[in-house]
Amino acid sequence: MLDSDNLIDEILNQKFKIKIATSGYAACGKTTIANKIQKKLGADIIPAEIWFYDNQNNKYPHLSGAHPDRYDLKKSTIEISQLIAGGKIKKGEYSHEKRLFENFADFQIGDNYVLDGTIFSLKIFRNFVDKVYFFEPENINTWVAFASHRDVSERNFDLKSAIKKNEAKLRDMQLILDNSACDIIKIKVNHQNNILKYNYSF
């Protein structure tokens, strides 16, 4: 079992340029890993939240944030292509409290980048990266409890609503898995004692 720093060392030891995706379940440390790679290498992070339908634009309010239909997938592939080609797009900051995007600004990337978000294991994104790392919990019950308490402490949910939301995410993650690229690298995440540990086989 590895902590996040050890896992990053293993990822960066692989012989390829850093054009990767960190994808998978919520509250499994994918963004933590992406942020640490950014700090270590200066890689740019392309968050899936850019294309998330917020409360003003959400066509499917009954779906969880893990469902592909909560994202503008067509726009995302167009704009990621633009970013890779050296272009700029408009990127807002998503407020979990307001469920809205704010503070829009120009966004562009360099040669090294990380696609970070649940949807980036989907087949439609595979050609944008060299490797796809998929983070999934070792124990579903422990994950639901961990993710729900995170939503209470960081995202202004009450516990009952948080549990309901993460149970919906669990259901919708099956759709993500069914449509993921065939060569994703699965990383098992242990949530015991509220400390994330990682188990992998590259």
C-alpha positions as CSV (number, residue, x, y, z in Angstrom):
1,M,0.0,0.0,0.0
2,L,1.3,3.5,-0.9
3,D,0.6,7.0,0.2
4,S,0.0,9.7,-2.4
5,D,3.7,10.8,-2.6
6,N,4.8,7.2,-3.2
7,L,2.1,6.7,-5.9
8,I,3.2,9.9,-7.7
9,D,6.8,8.6,-7.7
10,E,5.6,5.4,-9.4
11,I,3.6,7.3,-12.0
12,L,6.4,9.6,-12.8
13,N,8.9,6.7,-13.1
14,Q,6.9,5.4,-16.1
15,K,8.7,6.2,-19.4
16,F,6.3,8.5,-21.1
17,K,5.6,12.2,-21.2
18,I,3.1,13.5,-18.7
19,K,-0.1,13.5,-20.6
20,I,-2.3,11.4,-18.3
21,A,-5.9,11.2,-16.9
22,T,-6.8,10.7,-13.2
23,S,-10.3,9.4,-13.2
24,G,-12.7,7.2,-11.3
25,Y,-14.8,7.5,-8.1
26,A,-15.2,10.7,-6.1
27,A,-13.3,11.0,-2.8
28,C,-10.6,8.5,-3.9
29,G,-7.7,11.0,-4.2
30,K,-7.5,11.5,-7.9
31,T,-7.4,15.3,-7.6
32,T,-4.9,15.1,-4.8
33,I,-2.7,13.1,-7.1
34,A,-3.2,15.6,-10.0
35,N,-2.4,18.6,-7.8
36,K,0.8,17.0,-6.5
37,I,1.9,16.2,-10.1
38,Q,1.2,19.8,-11.0
39,K,3.3,21.0,-8.1
40,K,6.2,18.6,-8.8
41,L,6.3,18.9,-12.6
42,G,4.4,22.1,-13.4
43,A,1.9,20.0,-15.4
44,D,-1.4,21.8,-16.1
45,I,-4.6,20.3,-14.7
46,I,-7.7,20.2,-17.0
47,P,-10.6,19.6,-14.6
48,A,-13.8,17.8,-15.8
49,E,-15.8,20.4,-13.8
50,I,-15.2,22.9,-16.7
51,W,-17.9,21.0,-18.6
52,F,-20.2,20.1,-15.7
53,Y,-23.8,21.3,-16.1
54,D,-24.4,23.6,-13.1
55,N,-27.8,24.5,-11.6
56,Q,-28.4,27.1,-14.3
57,N,-27.8,24.7,-17.1
58,N,-28.5,21.2,-15.7
59,K,-30.8,19.2,-18.0
60,Y,-30.8,16.2,-15.7
61,P,-31.1,17.3,-12.1
62,H,-32.0,13.7,-10.9
63,L,-28.6,12.4,-12.1
64,S,-25.5,12.4,-9.9
65,G,-22.3,14.2,-10.6
66,A,-20.8,10.8,-11.7
67,H,-23.3,10.4,-14.6
68,P,-21.9,11.2,-18.1
69,D,-25.0,13.2,-19.0
70,R,-24.2,15.7,-16.2
71,Y,-21.4,16.9,-18.5
72,D,-21.3,18.6,-21.9
73,L,-19.2,15.8,-23.5
74,K,-19.3,17.1,-27.0
75,K,-18.1,20.5,-25.9
76,S,-15.4,19.0,-23.7
77,T,-13.8,17.0,-26.6
78,I,-13.8,20.1,-28.8
79,E,-12.3,22.3,-26.2
80,I,-9.7,19.8,-25.0
81,S,-8.6,19.6,-28.7
82,Q,-8.3,23.4,-28.8
83,L,-6.2,23.4,-25.6
84,I,-3.8,20.8,-26.8
85,A,-3.4,22.7,-30.1
86,G,-2.3,25.8,-28.1
87,G,-5.7,27.6,-27.9
88,K,-7.5,29.2,-25.1
89,I,-11.0,28.5,-23.6
90,K,-13.0,30.2,-20.9
91,K,-12.8,28.4,-17.5
92,G,-14.9,29.2,-14.5
93,E,-14.6,28.2,-10.8
94,Y,-17.3,25.8,-9.6
95,S,-18.8,26.7,-6.3
96,H,-20.1,23.6,-4.4
97,E,-22.0,25.9,-2.1
98,K,-23.9,27.8,-4.9
99,R,-23.8,24.9,-7.4
100,L,-22.8,27.5,-10.0
101,F,-19.7,28.6,-12.0
102,E,-18.1,32.0,-11.2
103,N,-15.0,34.0,-12.0
104,F,-14.5,33.0,-15.7
105,A,-11.1,33.6,-17.2
106,D,-9.0,32.5,-20.1
107,F,-7.4,29.1,-19.7
108,Q,-4.6,27.4,-21.7
109,I,-2.1,24.6,-21.1
110,G,1.5,23.7,-21.8
111,D,3.0,20.4,-23.1
112,N,2.4,18.4,-19.9
113,Y,-1.1,18.0,-18.6
114,V,-3.5,16.0,-16.4
115,L,-7.1,15.4,-17.3
116,D,-8.7,15.2,-13.9
117,G,-12.2,14.0,-13.3
118,T,-14.6,11.0,-13.2
119,I,-15.5,11.1,-16.9
120,F,-11.9,11.0,-18.2
121,S,-11.8,7.2,-18.3
122,L,-14.4,7.2,-21.1
123,K,-13.4,6.0,-24.5
124,I,-14.0,9.4,-26.1
125,F,-11.1,10.9,-24.2
126,R,-8.6,8.1,-24.6
127,N,-6.7,9.7,-27.6
128,F,-5.9,12.8,-25.5
129,V,-3.6,11.0,-23.1
130,D,-0.9,8.3,-22.9
131,K,-2.2,6.7,-19.7
132,V,-5.5,6.6,-17.8
133,Y,-5.4,6.0,-14.1
134,F,-8.8,4.9,-12.6
135,F,-9.2,5.2,-8.8
136,E,-11.7,2.9,-7.2
137,P,-12.5,2.0,-3.6
138,E,-11.5,-1.4,-2.1
139,N,-14.6,-1.3,0.1
140,I,-17.8,0.3,-1.1
141,N,-19.4,0.8,2.3
142,T,-16.3,2.5,3.7
143,W,-16.1,4.7,0.6
144,V,-19.8,5.8,1.0
145,A,-19.1,6.8,4.6
146,F,-15.9,8.6,3.7
147,A,-17.3,10.4,0.7
148,S,-20.4,11.4,2.6
149,H,-18.5,12.8,5.6
150,R,-16.3,14.8,3.1
151,D,-19.5,16.3,1.6
152,V,-20.8,17.3,5.0
153,S,-17.5,18.9,6.1
154,E,-16.5,20.5,2.8
155,R,-19.6,20.9,0.6
156,N,-22.4,22.0,2.9
157,F,-24.5,18.8,2.7
158,D,-26.4,17.3,5.6
159,L,-25.4,13.7,6.2
160,K,-28.7,12.1,4.9
161,S,-28.4,14.0,1.6
162,A,-24.7,13.2,1.3
163,I,-25.3,9.5,1.7
164,K,-28.1,9.6,-0.9
165,K,-25.9,11.5,-3.3
166,N,-23.0,9.1,-3.0
167,E,-25.3,6.0,-3.4
168,A,-26.5,7.6,-6.6
169,K,-22.9,8.1,-7.7
170,L,-22.2,4.5,-7.0
171,R,-25.0,3.5,-9.3
172,D,-23.9,5.9,-12.1
173,M,-20.3,4.8,-11.9
174,Q,-21.3,1.5,-13.5
175,L,-22.2,3.5,-16.6
176,I,-18.8,5.1,-16.5
177,L,-17.1,1.7,-16.2
178,D,-19.2,0.2,-19.0
179,N,-18.0,2.9,-21.4
180,S,-14.4,3.3,-20.2
181,A,-11.4,2.6,-22.3
182,C,-10.2,-1.0,-22.2
183,D,-6.7,-0.2,-21.0
184,I,-7.3,1.9,-18.0
185,I,-4.9,1.3,-15.1
186,K,-7.0,0.6,-12.0
187,I,-5.7,1.8,-8.6
188,K,-7.5,0.4,-5.5
189,V,-8.0,2.9,-2.7
190,N,-8.2,2.0,0.9
191,H,-10.2,4.5,3.1
192,Q,-9.7,3.0,6.5
193,N,-9.0,5.4,9.4
194,N,-9.8,8.3,7.0
195,I,-6.4,8.0,5.4
196,L,-6.1,7.1,1.7
197,K,-3.7,4.4,0.8
198,Y,-3.2,3.1,-2.8
199,N,-2.8,-0.3,-4.2
200,Y,-1.8,-0.7,-7.9
201,S,-0.3,-3.0,-10.5
202,F,1.2,-1.0,-13.5
